[in-house]
Amino acid sequence: MAAIAGAEMAMLDCGISVTPGSGVAAASEYWRTHQPPSGLLMRGTPNELKESHGTNSLPRSAVVKG
């Protein structure tokens, strides 16, 4: 996704008429709605992933306040 965003920025800098974010949005929608390639591991269903989100975060003591 970062490579697509970089390509979009480069095209804009070169004067090519492209809608910023359109390639990233298309890639995001594709990956969200299609099954991953067979070589990639899946960690669980989307609901299982939502439930475990943030459980592997840093402890509060590790957060530096400035």
C-alpha positions as CSV (number, residue, x, y, z in Angstrom):
1,M,0.0,0.0,0.0
2,A,2.9,2.4,0.8
3,A,4.3,1.7,-2.7
4,I,1.0,2.5,-4.3
5,A,0.8,5.8,-2.3
6,G,4.4,6.6,-3.3
7,A,3.6,5.9,-7.0
8,E,0.6,8.2,-6.8
9,M,2.7,11.0,-5.2
10,A,5.3,10.6,-7.9
11,M,2.7,10.7,-10.7
12,L,1.2,13.9,-9.2
13,D,4.7,15.5,-8.9
14,C,5.2,14.7,-12.6
15,G,2.0,16.4,-13.6
16,I,0.0,13.2,-14.3
17,S,-3.7,13.7,-13.6
18,V,-4.5,11.2,-10.9
19,T,-6.9,11.4,-8.0
20,P,-4.8,11.3,-4.8
21,G,-5.7,8.1,-2.8
22,S,-7.6,6.4,-5.6
23,G,-5.1,3.6,-6.1
24,V,-4.7,3.1,-2.3
25,A,-8.5,3.0,-1.9
26,A,-8.8,0.5,-4.7
27,A,-6.1,-1.8,-3.2
28,S,-7.6,-1.5,0.2
29,E,-11.1,-2.5,-1.0
30,Y,-9.6,-5.4,-3.0
31,W,-7.7,-6.8,0.0
32,R,-10.7,-6.3,2.2
33,T,-13.1,-8.2,0.0
34,H,-10.9,-11.0,-1.4
35,Q,-9.4,-14.1,0.2
36,P,-5.6,-13.8,0.8
37,P,-3.2,-15.8,-1.4
38,S,-2.9,-19.4,-0.2
39,G,0.7,-18.8,0.9
40,L,-0.3,-16.3,3.6
41,L,-1.3,-17.3,7.1
42,M,-4.6,-16.2,8.5
43,R,-4.7,-15.6,12.2
44,G,-8.5,-15.8,12.7
45,T,-11.8,-14.5,11.6
46,P,-12.3,-10.7,11.4
47,N,-14.3,-10.9,14.7
48,E,-11.6,-12.8,16.5
49,L,-9.1,-10.2,15.3
50,K,-11.2,-7.3,16.5
51,E,-11.5,-9.0,20.0
52,S,-7.8,-9.5,20.3
53,H,-6.8,-6.0,18.9
54,G,-4.7,-4.1,21.3
55,T,-4.0,-7.0,23.7
56,N,-0.3,-7.1,22.6
57,S,0.3,-3.5,23.3
58,L,3.0,-1.9,25.5
59,P,2.4,-1.7,29.2
60,R,1.4,1.8,30.4
61,S,4.8,2.1,32.2
62,A,6.5,1.9,28.8
63,V,4.7,4.9,27.4
64,V,6.9,8.0,27.5
65,K,5.1,11.2,28.4
66,G,6.6,14.4,27.2
